[in-house]
Amino acid sequence: MSANPSAVADIEVAASTPEDNLERYIVPGLERGLRLLAEFSARDRVLSAADLSRRLDVPRSTVFRLLATLESTGYVERADGGREYRLGLAVLRLGFDYLASLELTELGAPLLNRLRDDIEYPCNLVVRDGRSVVYVAKAAASRPFASNVNVGARLPAHATVLGHVLLEDLSIAQLRELYPEAQLQVYSDNTPRTVEALFALVQQVQQRGYDLQEGFFETSISTIAAPVRDRTGKVVAALGTTVPASRLPAEELQGMTDKVRESAGELSRLLGYRAHRHAKAMQARVVSMVRD
């Protein structure tokens, strides 16, 4: 069957159109539906049509039509059969399908399981989404543990050990662009208050090649984390474990740190990272900066 020449032409035009001219190809109803789904969060698990109408600044009748469409496809559902809505299983399925498609999680899951079996504590793989870290893979431990973060959970990057690992590639200028406010939101006594303090902390993490902090985000939890790099040398994820704070002998903690770093290094190699290549690239970059 031959393709419709007109349809092919439309696709070619859309593919070659600059980003600033793509607005005419946007489907308003689809855009509103996606914006509606994005309003739900861990803080706002349940929302009414009135809530959504106010947040999206669209008529309630439009919101009702969007909700009816999303409900029929399983992306939202009624909360306890009432007038409020929550995300449906289709969103969860879509999220897990996306995670399963990532080379990172496909390669990382067996390493997390092996590390968990070795150290007997929960292990996680996280990526950065703007100012948040997002858990994309987890290997739960059989023993009871205070921290219970699930896949899909988001935490503030500037206030977490895993986040510091993920931010270590950023310059002070890039950090200021990411955090333009004068004072950063504080979650504990350990949270850096300014971008300058965050940059200094992140630089220390980069020099060590890993991070180990006690009670940084949660008082009873210590976190060990190391960077995972891709073939370009860029930090694309952080691999870490959480252990009870102040309960482990220094030698055991050091052994766990070595194993976390080894696992992160192995995943980096599977993603095509080669340390010697990265070292040469960094050296060339420093020389270029000195010349400039």
N, C-alpha and C positions, 0 to 999 in steps of 0.2 A: 504494500500500500504506500503510495507516495505522500509526502508531507505537504501540508497546505502551505504554498509559497508565502502567503500573507502572514501566517502564524510564524513561520521561520524568520521572516523579515523582522517581525515585532520582537522576537527573542534576540536576534542579533543586535538590534538597536538598543534594547534594554541592557544587553551585556556590555556594549561599548559606550554607554552613556555615562558621563562623569557623575560622581556622587551627588553634586549639588543640583543636578537636573533630574534626579530620580523621583522627585516628589509626585510627578504626574503618573507614576506607575504604582504608587501606594494605594492599597485598598482600605478606605477609611474604616469600614466595619471590622475588618480583620485587625487593624491597628488598635481600635478601641477594645476589641475583645482581649487582645494580648495585654493592653494596659490594665484592663480590669483584673486579669489573672495576677498581674504583678502587684496589685494592692494587697493581696493576702500575704501574710508573713507569720513568723513565729509569734510575734506580738499581737497580730491581728488575724487570728485563725478563723474567726467568724465575722462576717459583715452582712449588713442588710442592703437592700436595693437603695434605700435612702442614703446610707453611708457611701455607697459607691457612686451614686449620682452626684453627691456633694464633692467627693474627692476628684472625680473625673471631669466635673463641671459640664455634664451633659444631662439632658432631660431624663426624668425617671422612666418615662415610657421607653426610651432607647435602651436604658439599662435593663429593663424587664425583657426586652427582645434579645439582648445579648446573653442574659442569664438563661433564658429559655433555650437558646441555641447551645450554649456551653453545657447546660444540664442534660440535654438530649444526647450529647456526645461523651458525657462522663467526665468532663473537665471541672465541673462544679456539682455539688449536691446540696440538698437541704440539710441544715443542721437540726437533727432530731425531728425532722418532718415539719419544721416550722417555716417562718418567713425569712430566716437568715440562711446564709450560704457559707459553705467552706469548700476548699479544693477537693476535687474528686480523684479517684484512683487513676484516671487517665493521665493526669499530670505526673503522678508518681511513676507510672509506667514509662512515660516519655523521658523522665529524668534518668531512670535506671537504664533505659535503652541507650541514652546518650553516654552515660558513664561507661557502659559496657563496650561502646564503640571506641573509646579512647585507648590508644596504644599504651598510655601511661598506666592506666588501671589494669589493663590486661596483663602487662608485664609485671606490675607491682604487686598484685594480689598474692601470687605464690611466695614472693619474698617476705611480705608482711606475715603470712601464715607461718613461714619457717622461723622468722624472728620471734614471733609470739610464742611458738613452741619452745624456742631456745631460752628466752628470758622469762616466760610465763607472766607477762604483763601485756595489756592491750597495746596494739600498734596501729598507727594511722598514716594515711597519705593525704596531704592537703595541697590545694593550689590557691593562688591569689586571684580574687575578682575585685579589682579596684582597691578599696580600703578594707576588704574582708578576706579572711581565709575560709575556704570551703572544703569540708571533708568529703573526699571522693572515694576513699576505700578504707576499710577497717578490718582488723582481725581482733575479735574480742577474746579476752582471757577467761578461763574457766573459774578462776578464783574471784570472790566478791571484790568489787572495787568502787571507790567513791565517785570517780568520774565516769559518766555515761553519755558520751557524745556520739551521735549517730551520723551515718552518711547523709550528706546534704546540710548538716549544721553549719552555721556561719558564726565566726567570732571576729572581733576587731583585730586587724593585723598589727597595729602599733602597740597593742597591749598584751600580746601573746608571744611566747617563745617561738612557735611555728611561724608566726608572722614575721618576726625579725629575720629568720632565715630566708623567707621569701622576698624580703625587702632589700637584701644585702647588695644586689646589683645596682640599686638606684643611687644616683648622685644626690647631693644636697639640693640642687635645683629641681630635680625630679620629685624629691620628697616634698619640697615646698609647694610644688604644683598639685601634688596629691593631697597635701594637708595645708591649705592656705590660711587656716585659722591661727590666731596667735597662741591659743592654749588648746592642747589636745584633751579629749575627754578622758577622765581619770576613772579607772576601774579598781585599782588597788594602790597601795603605797609604792609599789614598784613601777607603775605606769609612767613612762616619760611624759613630762608636762609640755615640752616644746619640740618642734621639728629638729632643732639643733641637738637636743638631748637624745632624741630618737636616732639621729644620724650617727652620733658618737657610739651609741649602743650597738647599732647595726654594723658599724665598722669593726668593732671588737669581735662580733660574731663571725664576720668575714675572715678576719685574721686567724681565728681559732680553727675555722672550718666546721664548726658545730656550735650548738648552744645547749647549755644545761643550767636551768634555773629552778630554784625551790620556791613554791608558793607564789609564782609570778602573777598568775591570773586567778587561780583557786588556791586558797591558803593551805589545803591539805595535800596538794598535788605538786610533784616535781615533773618537769618535762625535759626530755632529751630529744634534740632534733638536729638533722643534718640536711644539707641541700642536695637536690637531685637536679642534674644539669642535662641539657640536650646536646646534640652534636655541635651546636654553635657555641657552647659554653654557658648559655643562659640558664639561670635558675628557673626551672619550670614547676618544681614541686618541693615540698619538704616532707621528709620521712621521719617519724618520731614515735616515741613511746611515753606513756605516763606511768609514774611509779609513786608510791607513798612518800611524802616528804619526811625527811629526818628519820627514816626507819632503816635505811640500808647502809651497811659498812662502806667506807670509801672505796675499798678494793672492788667490791661487787658493783658499785655504781660506775667505776671506771671501766670494768669489763663490759657492762651494758652499753656504755657510751661507744666503746670500740666496735661493738657489734652493730649498733645503729649506723655508725659511719660506714662500716663495711657494706651493709645492706644498701644504703643510699648510693655508695660508690658503684655497687654492682648494677643497680637499676640505671644509673647514669651511663654506664658502659653499654647496657642493653639498648639505650636510646641513642647510642652513637657517640657519646662523649669520650674524648681522648685528652687526658690531662696535659700531655706534652704539647699538643696542638694549642690548647687553651693558654698555656703558659707563654708560648711564642706570640700568640695574638695579643695577650695582655702586655707583653714587653714592647711590642711594636706600637701599641696604643700609648704607652707611657712615653716612649721616645718621640712620638708625634706631638703629644701634648707639650713636652719640653721645648721642642722646636718652635711650636706656635707661640 
